[in-house]
């Protein structure tokens, strides 16, 4: 079976986010008032071949923790869905 994975990686609460702060400071000049607490992150999409959803989830989570996110300062959230026709 094939599963589509999306991993969102974000800095943990309390970790400085200079990219988010820069975006937040620029928003009023672009006409966006009332937007607060901007946090930047990264999104990764990939497909995983696995025998079942449990195996696909384990493999995708391991990939996220070992390669995509720095577990000391970042959190990751995984979304997984079967790929139709694969």
C-alpha positions as CSV (number, residue, x, y, z in Angstrom):
1,X,0.0,0.0,0.0
2,X,1.1,3.6,-0.5
3,X,0.4,6.4,1.9
4,X,0.7,10.2,1.4
5,X,2.4,11.9,4.3
6,X,2.5,15.5,5.3
7,X,4.8,16.6,8.1
8,X,4.5,20.1,9.6
9,X,7.6,21.2,11.5
10,X,7.3,24.2,13.9
11,X,9.5,25.7,16.6
12,X,8.5,24.7,20.1
13,X,6.7,27.3,22.2
14,X,9.2,29.5,23.9
15,X,11.8,29.2,21.2
16,X,12.6,32.5,19.4
17,X,11.2,32.6,15.9
18,X,13.0,35.5,14.0
19,X,11.3,34.6,10.7
20,X,7.8,34.8,12.3
21,X,8.7,38.0,14.1
22,X,9.9,39.6,10.8
23,X,6.7,38.6,9.1
24,X,4.6,40.0,11.9
25,X,6.4,43.3,11.9
26,X,5.8,43.6,8.1
27,X,2.1,42.9,8.2
28,X,0.8,46.4,9.2
29,X,2.7,48.0,6.3
30,X,0.9,45.6,3.9
31,X,-2.5,46.4,5.3
32,X,-2.9,43.4,7.6
33,X,-4.0,44.8,11.0
34,X,-4.8,42.7,14.1
35,X,-2.6,39.7,13.2
36,X,-0.5,38.4,16.2
37,X,1.7,35.6,17.3
38,X,3.0,34.7,13.8
39,X,5.1,31.5,13.8
40,X,6.9,30.2,10.8
41,X,7.3,26.6,10.0
42,X,8.1,24.1,7.2
43,X,5.9,21.6,5.5
44,X,7.1,18.3,3.9
45,X,5.1,16.0,1.6
46,X,6.2,12.5,0.6
47,X,4.8,9.1,-0.1
48,X,5.5,5.9,1.9
49,X,5.1,2.3,0.7
50,X,4.2,0.1,3.6
51,X,2.2,-3.1,4.4
52,X,-0.3,-1.1,6.5
53,X,-1.1,2.3,8.0
54,X,0.7,1.5,11.3
55,X,4.0,0.7,9.5
56,X,3.6,3.7,7.3
57,X,3.1,5.9,10.3
58,X,6.1,4.5,12.2
59,X,8.3,5.0,9.1
60,X,7.1,8.5,8.5
61,X,7.5,9.5,12.1
62,X,11.0,8.1,12.3
63,X,11.9,10.1,9.1
64,X,10.4,13.2,10.7
65,X,12.3,12.8,14.0
66,X,15.6,11.8,12.5
67,X,15.8,14.0,9.4
68,X,13.1,16.7,9.1
69,X,12.9,18.1,12.6
70,X,15.3,19.0,15.3
71,X,13.6,17.4,18.3
72,X,15.4,19.6,20.8
73,X,13.7,22.8,19.5
74,X,11.0,21.7,17.0
75,X,7.8,19.8,17.1
76,X,6.4,17.8,14.2
77,X,2.9,16.8,13.3
78,X,2.2,14.0,10.8
79,X,-0.9,13.6,8.6
80,X,-1.2,10.3,6.8
81,X,-3.7,9.2,4.2
82,X,-3.9,6.2,1.8
83,X,-3.1,7.0,-1.9
84,X,-6.1,5.9,-4.1
85,X,-5.2,3.6,-6.9
86,X,-1.6,2.9,-5.7
